[in-house]
């Protein structure tokens, strides 16, 4: 059974203030089928690239706090942007993805939407982004607060 797409106007309640419009631009431009999923123990989010028969699909766990939700969504959007630019010719968390993910994070960091402790950890993670925010001890610690 296909996952149910979240109505786009419901997305605001999952995001920090001041981020909805920027996120919405990406979702609409790339025609993303976004699903807010029930809690999954093994992953926080997931990306599936478009095919001839379906749009890009992203799912993010709905039980995350607003900052974790945004960071996870940006992580998955970075996969989409990497696919759009390089197809399946690069590693999923390789240098191309890291570069694109870093640029996405910088776009949101410029707008000062993160609390200082999260911003500090994100800036530190930009040096070499991990495949998951769960792999970055400092970031996961401040996101759990």
Secondary structure, DSSP 4 states (H G I P E B T S, - for coil): -PPPPPPGGGGGGGS-TT-HHHHHHHHHHTT-EEEEEPP-SS-SEEEE---SSS--EEEEETTS-HHHHHHHHHHHHHHHHHHHHHTTSS-TTSHHHHHHHHHHHHHHHTTT-S-HHHHHHHHHHTTS--SSGGG-HHHHHHHH-
